[in-house]
Amino acid sequence: MPVSCACCTPLYGSNTSLTFQKLIFSSLYPLPPKNLLGRPLRLVKPRRNPFSNPARSSSSAVPAVGHQKTFTPAFLLVAAVGMVVADSKSSRITYNHCQVPCGIFDDPAVVGELRQACTTIRKAMRSSRALHQTMGSDLLSFNQMVRWVDTKEEHCSMIISRVSEYCLCQRVKRVNFASESDYLQALKIHHTVMQAAMKAKQSVDEQDCIALEHAVEDLAKMYTK
């Protein structure tokens, strides 16, 4: 008969089944990942099952504090973050960090995303305007025009999100600028991009997209060499 631990005995007695005990301690002893067939992947040596000790008997006393000490996922997370922080000392900008913090940044990739979004917005404006002029009562053309408008909306929102959550929240810090005026100028540049993206949402005029592209290029000078 399996032996329950001291914290379970007052609630369920000493006859708690092995299956139920495993459910109780699933948070303390995480199950290994499974493959496509549902079989556990033995990537590491499995932990000893505390309920299968042959030396124990149903009448043996269970100590009040006697769980096997293991390295928990929280400990591994702290260790991983420590290694990232130690490695981030050699990064290009040492004062910045992400919201985790993880210290992982790829400024040229973000700038590339912003430029690609501007190209998509311009094409969406041209395509939706052309379809509107020629579609008449064609339902398929109307459907395609709506899809282009949705795409424009999505990419404008993506630009606003990247500039606010990546650039302003994580990269633009006062300590990175030589003076208060330089810092305020950087804030204005980022805000200009966000406003231009908002105007591009509300319009199909390519001049608004051109203004957005110019604003993105001004911002890109801060993140690329």
N, C-alpha and C positions, 0 to 999 in steps of 0.2 A: 504494500500500500504506500503510495507516495506521501511524502511529508510536506505539509504546507509551511510557509515561513511565518515568522512571529507576527508580522503585520496583518496577515490574512486570517490567522487562527481565531482572533476574537470575533470576526465577522462570519466566517464560513466553516469554522471548526477544523479539525486536523484531517478530515477525510476529503479535502478538496481534491478534485480529479486533476490529473496531470495536464489534460487539455485546458481546463479552466485556469490553472496556474500559469500556463504559457500565455494565455490571453491577458492575465493580470499583469505579467511582467514583460509584455511585448515592447513597452516603451523603454525598459531598462536593458533589454537584450534584443536589439533590432534584428529582424530577419535578414538574411543575405539576399541580394538581388536575384531575380529569377530569369531564366532564358525564355525563348518563345514557347517552349513546351511546358512551362510552369515549374521547371525543376530548378532548385537553388544552385546558383553559381558559387562553387567553393573557391573564391579568389584568395581567401586567407584561411588560416587554420581555424576551424570552428571553435567557439568557446565551449568549455565543459558545461554540460547541463547540470545545474545545481540540484535538480530533483532526481538524478539518476545515480547517486552515489551508493554503491552496493554495501558500503560499510555502515550505512544508516539503517535503522529499523523504524517501524511505526511507533515504537515507544521511546525512541531517543529524543532528548530534549533539543530544541532548536534555539540557538542563542538569539538574544534580542537584536544584536547588531552583528550579522554574520554573512551578508551578501558578498559574493566574490567581487573584488575590486577590479574594475576594467576601465580602459580609456573610453570615455563617452564621446559621442559625436561633437558635443559642445567643446571638449578639450581639443579635438582635432581642428575645429573651426578657429579657435583662438590661435592655435599654432600656425595655421595657414595664413591668417591675417597678419601675424607677427612676421612671417617670412616676407610677405608682400610689402609691409611697411619698411622692413630692413632693406629690401631691394629698391624701394622707391627713392632712397636717398641719392641714387645716381640718376634720377629722372631729369628731364630737361627743365621742368618747373617743379621745384621741390615743395612749394607751399600749398599746392592744390591737391585735392583728393576728391573722390567720388562719394556718393551718399552712403555707400556700404560701411566703411570706405575700402575700396579695393586697389586704388592707385593705378588703374588700367585706363589709359587714354590713347586715342588715335585721332589727333586733330586733323591731319590731311584726309582721313576717311570721312570724317564728319563734314568737312568742307566739300568733298566730292559728292556727298549725299545732298547737300544744299544746292549745289550747281545742277545736279541731275534733276532735282525737284523743280527748279526753275525752268529747265528745258521741257519737262513734262507739262508744266502749267502753260507755257507758251503754246505747245501743240494742242492742248485741250481747248484753249481759247480759239485758235484757228479752226479746229475741227468742229467744234460746237457751232461756231458762227456760220461756217460753210454748210453744215447740215440744216441749220435753221432757214437759210435762204433757199434751199432746194427741196426740202422734204415734202412740202405740201401737206397731204393727208396720209403720207406713208408712215405707218405705225412703227416699222422697223427702224427707219431713220430717226424718228422721235425717240425711240428707245436708246439708240446709239448716242444721240445728243445728250440725253440724261446721264448716260454712263460717263461721258466726257466731263460733264459738269461735276459729277460725284468725284471723279478722279482729280479734278482741279481742287476741289474742296479738301480732299484727303491730303494732297501734297502741300497745300498752304498750311494746313494744321500741323503737318509734320515739321515744317520749317519753324513754326512758332514753338513747337515742343522742343526741338533740338536747341534752339537759341536760348530758351528759358531754362530748360532742365540740364542741359549739358554745359552750355557756355556761361550763362549768368550764375547758375547755382554752383558750378564746380570749377570753372576756369578763371572767371573774372574776380580777382581778389585785390583788395587795396594794397597789400604788401608787394604785389608784383609790379607796381607802377611807381615811377620816380617821384611823381607829384600828384596832388589832389586833382589838378586840372586834367592831367592825362587819364586819371581814373574816371572822371566825369565824362570825358570825351569818349572813352571806351563804352561806357553805359549808353551814351547817346547813339553810338553806331549800332549797338545791338538792338536798342529800342526801335531804331529806324527800320531795321530788317523786319521786326515783328509787325510794325505798322504797315509796311509795304505788303507783307504776306496777307494781312487782314484785308487790305484794299483789293488785292488780287482775287480774294474770295468773292468779293461783291461785284466784280466787273468781268467783262469779256473784252475789254480794251487792252490791246497789246502794250500800250504805253505804260499801263500799270505793271505789267510783267517786266518791261524794260527797267522801270524804277526799282523793282524788286531785285533784278539781276545786278544792277549797279550797287545796291545796298549790300548784297551778299559779297560782291567783290571787295568792297571796302572792309567788310568784316574779315574776309579771308586773309587779308594782309597781316592780321594779328596772329594767325594760326599757321601760316606757311611761310617759308623762306623765299 
